[in-house]
Amino acid sequence: MRQKRLLSSFLTYAFLILVSIIILFPVLVTTSSAFKAGNNIAFTLNLSSKWTFDNFRYLFTETLYGRWYLNTLIVATITMLIQVTVITLTGYAYSRYNFIGKKKSLIFFLIVQMVPTTASLTAFFVMAWLFNALNHYWFLILIYVGGGIPMNAWLMKGYFDTVPYDLDESAKLDGAGHLRIFGQIVLPLVRPMIAVQALWAFMGPFGDFMLAKFLLRSPEYYTVAVGLQTFISDAKNPKVTLFAAGAILIAVPISILFFFLQKNFVSGLTNGGTKG
């Protein structure tokens, strides 16, 4: 038994170390390239070379990276606020109320989710052209929000289902209305899932390239993912160090939001149960 436990511990730690290497190696390569002087034709890991902040200064003084970064922050923030609001209300409605077409609409959500976004790029472009929405963020935000509703509504509904309905009944006996039950009783108990939804919605515009590339045609309207691609689009002269520097900065707002929301991942359910 002791040998089995030792073998199990060894395999567990070996697996964790392997996964850590797989995750950390690209981060080290990108970081190493971002702080290198001059330019490289490829990503390399060389921690012994001299590090400099010239690439970051060049990004904000000689390129449109600052504009792209601000564009992405605006799109990501608005998308997060709208998507979290819509998904939370949708999940609550599907979990707590019975209405005509409830099951069929849930099945429709699953069917829609099976269609990849890339299959709709042409349709989105034609719609944007017809509505004069090219280079307009409102159309891009609507697509992000709409694309996130089907599966996330299912997830939110499932999380609302874990909240005992007895809490709703008890609140109704005390004279609480629907809005008060939702806002003061049920909502605090689902804060972990709301935090997850907010993080996913915020990360989406930072990582999306295809959809933003199709709908944003002018460089000054690019999001950061589309803008960074222009640094390495020239095969003869790729600006690898600038690309790496810009990629590193993408993690900053996402990390800040994660650390801001992480307490909800762990303590949201407990706090909601005791204070609700």
N, C-alpha and C positions, 0 to 999 in steps of 0.2 A: 504493500500500500504506500509506503514511504517513497519507493522508487517511482510509482505511478504519479504521486503528487509532484515529485521533483521534475519528472518528465513533462507533466502538464504545465507546471510553472515555466519551465524552460521554453516550451513551444509557445506559450502565451506571450512571454517577454520577447521572444524572437520575432513573433508576428507583429507585435507592437513596434519594435525597433524597425522592422522592414517597412511598415506603413509610415512611420515617422520619416524615414529616409525618402520614401516616394513623395511625401508631401513637402518636406523641407528643401529637397534638392532644387526644384524649380524656383523656389523663393530665393534661395542663395544665389542661383545663377542670375536671376533678374536683378537682385540687389547689387551683386558684384558688377554687372554691366551698367547699372544706373549711375554708379559713382565713379566710373572710369573716365579718365580724360580722353579727349579725342573721340574717335568713332571706331566701331568694330563692324566687321562684315557678318558676324554671327555671335550668338550668345555663348559666352564662355565663363567658366568659374575660375577666377584668379584673384584670391583674396590678398595676395602679396603686393599687387600693384598699388600705385598711389591713388588715393580716393580724393574726389573733388565734388563740389556742388555746382560746377559750371553748367552741367546738363540741366539742372533744375532752373537756374537763372535764365538760361537760354530759352527754355520752354515758355516762360512768362514774359520775356522781353522781345523775342524774335519770332514767335509763332502765335497762333490763335488758341493755344492750349487753355489759357485762362478763360477765354470766352466759351470754349467747349465744356470746360469744367463747370462753369456757372450754368450753362444750358442744361447739363445733365442733372445738376443739383435741383434745378427748378422742376424739371420733368419728373425726377424720382420722388421728390417731396409731394408734389400734387398727386402723382399716381398712388403713392402710399396712403395719403389721407382719404382719397376717394375710394380706393379699392378696399381698404380696411373697413370703412363705413358701410359700403354696399354689401360686402361679404358677411360682416357681422349681423346686419339686419336680415339678410337673406337666410343665413344659417339659423337664426333665431326663429324666423317665420316658418321654415320647413320643420324645425324641431318641435315647436310648441303649438302650431295651428294645423287644422285640417281644412283643405279647400279643394275645389274642383281642379283636376289636372296636376295634383301634387306628385303622384308617382310617375306620371308620364313626363313631366318636366324634369324630374330628377334623372330619368333615363335619357332624356334629350341632352342633358348636361354631359352625361358620359359619352354619348355618341359624338357630340361636338368636340370633346376633349381628345378623341381618337384622331382627329384631323390635325396634322402638324401645321404650325404657323407658316412654314415655308411654302406649303401648298396653296396658301392664300395670298402670297405676295403680289401676284398680278392683279387679283381682285382688289386688294387694298390700294394699289397704285392707281387703278382706274377710278376707284371711288374718290381718292384724294384729288385726282385730276378733274373729275366732274364737279366736285364741291370746292374747287380752288383751295385745297387744303395742303398742297405741297409747301414745305418749309413752314408749316404751322404746327405748333406743339400740341394744340388741343386735339387734333385728329390722332396724333401719335399716342397721347395719353388715353384717349377713348379706346384705342385698340389694346393698349396694355391692360387697362381695367377690364375690358370685355373678355380678353383672353385669360385673365386670371380668375374670373368668376366661376366657371363650371366646376373644376376640380376643387378649388378652395372652398366653394360653397358646400360641397360634400364633406370636406374635412371639418369645416366649422359646424355643420349640422351634427356630425358625429360627436364632436366635443360637447355641444350643447345637450346632446342626448345623455351624456354621462352625469349631468346635473340633475339630481332627483326632482321629479315634478311635484313632490310633496312640499317643497319649498314654495312653489308658486301657489299651491292650494292654501298653505298656511298664511301667506301674505294676503291672499284674497279675503280670507276670513277676518284679517285685521283691517280690511278696508283699503288695501293698496290697489291702485289701478295698473293697467298694462304697462305704461311707461315707467312707473315706479318699480314694478317687479323686474322689468328688464334692466333698468339703470342701477338699482341699488341691491338687488338680490342675485340676479343671474349673472350680470356682466362681470362683477368682481371675480366670479368663480372661473371664468374663461379667459382671464388675462394672459395665461401662458400661450394659448393658441393665438390670441390677438397679437401678442408680441412677435410670434413666429410669422404670422401673416404680414405684419408691418415690415419685418426684416426682409422677407422674400420680395415684397412689392418694391421696396427701396433698392434692392440689389439688381432687379431686372433691367432698368434702363442703363445701368453702368456696364452690364455685360452684353446687352443686345447690340448686334451689328447689322444683321441682314435687314430687319424692318426699318431701322433708322436710316440705313444707307439708301433704301428705296424711296423713302418719303422726304428726306432732307437733302435737297439738291445743291444748296449753296454752302461753301465752306464756313461762313460765319454762323450758320445754323446747326452745324454738326454737333452731335453728342461726342463724348470723349472717346467712345469705342470707335466711332467712324473716323474721328480726327487722328487717332493714333495709327490707324491703318495707313494713312497717307505717308507716315514716316518710313514705312517699310514696303510701300507699293512699288518703288523703283528698284528693280532687281540689281541694277548696276551700282547704285549708291544708296543702300538701305541705311537709315539712321537708327541703328540698333540701340545705341546708348540713350538717345532721346525717347525712343519707344519704351525702354526699360524704366527710365525715370518717370515717364507719364503713367506707366502701369503701376508703379509703386504708390503713387499718390492716389490712385483709385481706391486703395484699401483704407485710406484715412477716414473718410466719412462713414464707410460701412463699419469699420472697427469701432468708431465712436458710438454709432447707433447700437451696435451689438452690446457694448459694455453698459450703455444706458438702459437697455432692455433686459439684460441677463438676469437681473434679480427677479423679474417676472417669470422667467423660465422655471425657476426653482421654487420660489416662495409664493407665487401668485395664487395657486390653488389653496394652500394652507391659510394665507391671510384672508382670502375671500371667504373661506369656510368659517373662520372665527369672527370676522368683522361683519359679514353680510347678515 
